[in-house]
Amino acid sequence: MKIKVFLLMAVMVVMGVKSFAQGTTVAREPNVITTAVPFVSIAPDARGGSMGDCGVATDPDVYSMHFNPAKYTFMEPRMSVGLGYSPWLHNLVPDMGLAYLAFATKLNSTSALAATLRYFNVGEITFRDQTGHEIGTYKPNEWAIDVAYSRMLTDYLSGAVAGRFIYSNLTQNAEGTNAGWSVAADVAIYYKRPVEWFRDMDADFTWGVNISNIGSKVSYRQDIVSRDFIPTTLRLGAGLRMDLDEYNSLAFTVDVTKLLVPTPPIKDPNTGEIVYGKDDNVSVMAGIIQSFYDAPGYDRNGNGSGPFMEELSEYNFGIGVEYWYNHVFSVRGGYFNESAMKGNRKYFTLGAALKFNVFGLDVSYLIPIGNTIGVSPLENTLRFNLSYDIISK
C-alpha cells in the first residue's frame, strides 16, 4: 500500500509540474527577477546538477554546502575534500567557468565543520567608453568563501548556520565604479530517519529546508546610490532512498525553490509611478517578507492572470532520481522547471558517478527542452567533480 501511495504522489508531482508550466503561460510580458552576484546560485556539484538541481534532502557529501549545510553531520567520511569545475554558458563566452573547492570534517558524532571556495571566471572582455573606443581588455571575476557549522539537534534532525563573504569585481574599477561585496548567511535544517514502509527493504526518508544568502545588498558604484539584492533563496524538499537488495539502491528527491527578493513592479513609462505591484526599493528583511505577496500580476497593458498566479510562477521545481550499484557506480537523472514568466529555464539532466575506495568522480550533463532547444545558453552544460575521503570512517 505504501509503495502505491508513494508512486501516486510521484506521478501527481510530475503532472502538477507539467500543468503548472503550461498554465503559467499568459499573454503578457515576462517579469524576471534579477539580482547581483547570480554566480552564488549556480549548483557547483555534478551530483545536484544531474538530479534536476536537487540537493536539499539528498544524502550528504563534501559538496553539501550549496544545497544544505545541515547535512554535514550525517556525512559518512570523517574528513573529505572535493574539487569541481564547470564551463559555464560556453555557447556565449567560451572561456567562462566556475571552479569549486570544498572541505568538510566531522568534529565528533554530533557536529561537523565545512568550508568552500567558489571562483567564477567571467572570461576575457574588452571594455569600451561611451564613444565606443577601447579602454582595455580585462578578465572580470567573482568569488565567495563559505564556512559552516552543523550540529545534531535530535537523533534524526540536524541544523546548520553558514557564513559567506562574496566579492564581485566585474567592472575592474572602470570610471565611477568599484568592486562589489557582500556578507551573507545561511540557515538550514535536515531530517533523516530510517522507515519501515516496505516489506524486506530498508529505506530512509529525508527532508530539508535551507534559506541561503541572507545578506547585504551589493553596489558597483562609488557613489553608492544604487544597491542590488543578492539572491536570497528558499529551498525545501524531500527524498526517499531504498535499498533494493544488497547491491542495488534507488533514491528519489523533489526540490522547490523561490527567490526571496522583491518582484519588480510595473511602472508607468511616462510618469514612473507604480501601476501594479509594490515598491522594490526596500531593506533586505522587508524584501524577504515582501517577496511572498508583491507580484504585480499584470503588465503595463493590463494583461495577466493576477498577482496570485504570478506568485506561483516564482516557485521552481526540480525532480531527481539516483541509482547506485554496490556503492561503486551510479547513474542519475532529473528535470528542472522554471516558469516562462520568470526566465523559462526548462531542462533534463543526466549524470554518472564512479566511487573507488576513497576516490570519487561525478559528471553531469544538461539538456534543454521545448522552445529553449538550440537557443538556451545553458545547452550542453557539463559539470565535473572529484572527491577524496582523507579519513573514511
C-alpha positions in Angstrom: 0.0 0.0 0.0 2.8 2.5 0.9 4.5 1.7 -2.4 1.3 2.6 -4.3 0.9 5.8 -2.3 4.5 6.9 -3.0 4.2 6.1 -6.7 0.9 8.0 -6.8 2.5 11.0 -5.2 5.4 10.9 -7.6 3.0 10.9 -10.6 1.0 13.7 -9.2 4.1 15.8 -8.7 5.2 15.3 -12.3 1.7 16.0 -13.6 1.5 19.1 -11.4 4.8 20.5 -12.6 3.7 19.9 -16.3 0.3 21.5 -15.8 1.8 24.4 -13.8 4.3 25.1 -16.6 1.5 25.2 -19.2 -0.9 27.1 -17.0 1.5 30.0 -16.3 1.9 30.9 -20.0 -0.2 34.1 -20.2 -0.4 36.8 -22.8 1.8 39.3 -21.0 5.4 40.4 -20.9 7.8 38.3 -18.7 8.7 39.9 -15.3 12.1 38.3 -14.4 13.6 38.9 -11.0 17.2 39.9 -11.3 19.9 40.1 -8.6 23.6 40.8 -8.2 26.2 38.0 -7.9 24.0 35.3 -9.5 27.0 33.0 -9.6 26.3 32.0 -6.0 23.1 30.4 -7.2 24.8 28.1 -9.6 24.9 24.5 -8.3 28.6 23.7 -8.2 28.4 20.0 -7.8 27.8 17.4 -10.6 25.5 15.3 -8.4 22.9 18.0 -7.8 23.4 19.2 -11.3 22.5 15.8 -12.7 19.3 15.4 -10.5 17.3 18.4 -11.7 19.3 20.8 -9.4 18.0 19.0 -6.4 20.0 18.5 -3.2 18.4 19.9 -0.1 17.2 16.4 1.0 19.7 14.1 -0.7 22.3 12.1 1.1 25.2 14.3 2.4 28.6 14.6 0.8 31.5 17.1 0.8 29.6 19.3 -1.7 26.6 19.8 0.6 27.3 23.5 1.4 25.4 24.8 -1.6 22.1 22.9 -1.1 22.0 22.2 2.6 25.0 22.6 5.1 23.0 20.9 7.8 23.6 17.5 6.0 27.3 17.5 7.1 26.7 15.9 10.4 25.2 12.9 8.6 28.2 12.6 6.2 29.8 9.1 6.3 33.5 10.0 5.8 35.1 11.8 8.8 37.1 14.1 6.6 36.8 14.8 2.9 37.8 17.2 0.2 36.4 17.9 -3.3 37.3 19.9 -6.4 34.8 20.8 -9.1 34.7 22.7 -12.4 32.0 23.6 -14.9 32.4 25.5 -18.2 29.5 28.0 -17.9 27.5 29.5 -20.7 30.2 28.4 -23.1 27.8 28.9 -26.1 28.1 32.7 -25.3 31.6 33.0 -23.7 34.0 30.1 -24.4 36.3 30.9 -21.5 33.7 31.4 -18.7 33.7 28.8 -15.9 33.0 28.0 -12.3 35.6 26.4 -10.1 34.8 25.0 -6.6 36.9 23.7 -3.7 35.2 22.0 -0.7 36.4 20.6 2.6 34.4 19.0 5.4 35.2 17.2 8.6 33.2 15.7 11.4 34.4 17.1 14.7 32.6 14.3 16.6 29.5 12.2 16.3 27.2 15.2 16.7 28.9 18.1 14.9 30.7 19.0 11.7 32.7 21.8 10.2 32.9 22.7 6.5 34.4 25.4 4.2 34.2 26.1 0.5 35.8 28.4 -2.1 33.8 29.3 -5.2 35.6 31.1 -8.1 33.8 32.4 -11.1 35.8 33.4 -14.2 33.7 35.7 -16.4 36.2 35.4 -19.3 38.2 38.0 -21.3 36.1 41.1 -22.0 37.0 44.3 -23.9 35.8 47.4 -22.2 34.8 50.5 -24.2 33.9 54.0 -23.3 30.7 55.9 -24.2 32.1 56.8 -27.6 33.0 53.2 -28.4 36.7 53.4 -28.1 38.6 50.6 -26.4 39.9 51.3 -23.0 41.3 47.9 -22.2 40.9 44.2 -22.1 40.1 42.7 -18.7 39.2 39.4 -17.0 36.5 40.1 -14.5 35.9 37.6 -11.8 33.9 36.8 -8.7 34.5 34.6 -5.7 32.9 33.5 -2.4 34.2 31.9 0.7 31.9 29.9 2.9 32.3 28.4 6.4 29.5 26.3 8.0 28.9 24.6 11.4 26.4 21.8 11.6 25.2 20.0 14.7 22.7 17.3 15.6 19.6 18.7 17.3 17.9 15.3 17.9 18.6 11.8 16.8 17.3 12.4 13.4 17.4 16.2 12.9 20.4 18.5 12.4 20.8 22.2 12.0 23.4 24.5 10.5 24.5 28.0 10.1 26.9 29.2 7.4 28.7 32.5 6.9 29.7 33.8 3.4 31.9 36.6 2.0 31.1 37.5 -1.6 33.4 39.5 -3.8 32.4 40.6 -7.3 34.9 42.5 -9.5 33.0 42.8 -12.8 33.9 46.4 -13.7 37.6 46.3 -13.0 37.3 49.7 -11.3 36.3 51.4 -14.5 35.5 55.1 -14.2 33.0 55.7 -11.4 32.8 52.1 -10.4 34.3 49.7 -7.8 34.2 46.0 -6.9 31.0 44.9 -5.1 31.0 42.8 -2.0 28.5 41.3 0.5 28.4 39.3 3.7 25.7 36.7 3.9 24.5 33.8 6.0 22.6 30.5 5.5 20.2 28.8 8.0 19.3 25.2 7.3 17.9 22.0 8.8 18.0 18.4 7.7 16.0 15.4 8.8 16.9 11.8 8.1 15.3 8.7 9.6 15.0 5.0 8.7 11.5 4.0 7.8 9.7 0.6 7.6 7.5 1.4 4.7 8.4 -1.5 2.5 8.5 -5.2 3.2 12.0 -6.7 3.2 13.5 -3.4 2.2 15.5 -0.8 4.2 14.7 2.8 3.4 15.5 6.3 4.6 13.1 9.2 4.4 14.7 12.7 4.4 13.6 16.3 4.2 15.3 19.6 4.4 15.0 23.4 4.4 17.6 26.0 3.6 17.4 29.8 3.4 20.6 30.8 1.8 22.3 34.2 1.0 20.6 36.3 3.7 22.9 39.3 3.3 23.6 42.9 2.4 23.0 44.4 -0.9 25.8 45.0 -3.5 26.8 48.2 -5.2 29.2 48.7 -8.1 29.2 52.5 -8.0 31.5 54.6 -5.9 28.6 57.0 -5.0 26.7 54.0 -3.6 23.4 55.4 -4.9 22.2 52.1 -6.3 22.4 48.8 -4.5 21.1 45.4 -5.7 19.8 42.4 -3.8 21.8 39.3 -3.7 20.0 36.0 -4.5 18.5 35.1 -1.1 16.8 31.8 -1.8 14.4 29.5 0.0 14.9 25.8 -0.8 12.8 22.9 0.6 12.4 19.3 -0.4 12.0 15.7 0.5 13.6 12.4 -0.5 13.4 8.7 -0.2 16.2 6.2 -0.6 15.5 2.5 -0.8 18.0 -0.4 -0.6 16.5 -2.8 -3.2 18.9 -5.5 -2.2 22.5 -6.0 -1.0 23.9 -4.4 -4.2 21.3 -2.0 -5.6 19.8 1.2 -4.2 17.4 3.7 -5.6 16.6 7.3 -4.4 14.0 9.9 -5.4 14.0 13.6 -4.4 12.0 16.7 -5.1 13.1 20.3 -4.5 11.1 23.6 -4.6 13.0 26.9 -4.7 12.0 30.5 -4.6 13.9 33.8 -4.7 13.2 35.8 -1.5 13.8 39.0 -3.4 11.2 41.7 -4.3 9.4 41.3 -7.6 10.0 44.3 -9.9 6.8 46.4 -10.0 5.1 47.5 -13.3 5.6 51.3 -13.7 4.0 53.9 -16.0 6.7 54.6 -18.7 5.8 58.3 -18.7 5.5 59.1 -15.0 7.5 56.3 -13.4 4.7 55.7 -10.9 3.9 52.1 -9.8 0.8 50.8 -11.6 0.9 47.2 -10.4 2.9 45.6 -7.6 4.9 47.1 -4.8 8.0 49.3 -4.4 11.1 47.1 -4.5 13.4 49.7 -3.0 13.2 48.2 0.5 15.5 46.7 3.1 16.8 43.1 2.9 14.5 41.8 5.6 11.5 43.7 4.2 12.3 42.3 0.8 12.3 38.7 2.1 8.9 39.1 3.6 7.5 41.2 0.7 8.7 38.6 -1.8 5.7 36.3 -0.9 3.0 38.7 -1.9 4.3 41.5 -4.1 3.9 40.1 -7.6 2.1 42.7 -9.8 0.2 40.1 -11.8 -0.2 42.3 -14.9 2.0 44.1 -17.4 1.7 47.8 -18.3 -1.0 46.9 -20.8 -3.2 45.3 -18.2 -2.5 41.8 -19.5 -2.0 39.0 -17.0 -3.7 36.5 -14.7 -3.4 38.3 -11.4 -0.9 38.5 -8.5 -1.6 35.1 -7.1 -0.8 33.3 -10.4 2.4 35.3 -10.8 3.4 34.5 -7.2 3.0 30.8 -8.0 5.2 31.2 -11.1 8.1 32.3 -8.9 8.4 28.8 -7.5 10.8 26.5 -9.4 10.5 22.7 -9.2 13.2 20.0 -9.6 12.8 16.2 -9.6 15.7 13.8 -9.4 16.5 10.1 -9.3 19.7 8.3 -8.4 20.6 4.6 -8.8 23.7 3.0 -7.1 25.2 -0.4 -7.8 27.3 -1.8 -5.0 28.3 1.7 -3.9 30.7 1.8 -6.8 28.7 3.0 -9.9 25.8 5.4 -10.1 23.5 6.8 -12.8 21.3 9.8 -12.3 18.6 11.8 -14.0 16.3 14.8 -13.3 14.1 17.6 -14.5 14.1 21.3 -13.7 11.2 23.7 -14.4 11.1 27.5 -14.3 8.1 29.5 -15.5 8.4 31.3 -18.8 7.3 34.4 -16.9 10.5 34.2 -14.7 13.2 33.0 -17.0 11.9 29.9 -18.8 14.7 27.5 -17.8 13.4 24.0 -18.5 15.8 21.1 -18.9 16.5 17.5 -18.3 19.7 16.5 -16.5 21.8 13.3 -16.7 24.8 12.1 -14.8 27.0 9.3 -13.6 29.5 8.6 -10.8 32.3 6.2 -10.0 33.5 5.5 -6.5 36.7 3.6 -5.9 37.7 3.2 -2.3 38.3 6.8 -1.1 38.2 8.5 -4.6 35.0 9.6 -6.4 34.3 11.1 -9.8 31.0 12.7 -10.7 29.9 14.1 -14.1 26.6 15.8 -15.1 25.1 17.0 -18.4 22.2 19.4 -19.1 19.7 19.0 -21.9 17.3 22.0 -22.6 13.8 21.1 -23.8 10.8 22.7 -25.5 11.3 26.1 -27.2 14.7 26.5 -25.4 16.4 23.9 -27.6 19.1 25.4 -29.7 18.8 28.9 -28.1 19.4 28.3 -24.4 22.9 29.4 -23.2 22.8 26.5 -20.7 22.6 23.9 -23.5 25.1 21.1 -23.2 26.4 22.3 -19.8 28.9 19.9 -18.2 30.0 19.7 -14.6 32.9 17.6 -13.2 33.7 16.8 -9.6 36.4 14.9 -7.9 36.3 13.9 -4.2 38.8 12.3 -1.8 38.0 10.9 1.6 41.0 11.8 3.8 39.6 9.8 6.7 36.9 7.4 5.5 35.4 6.3 8.9 
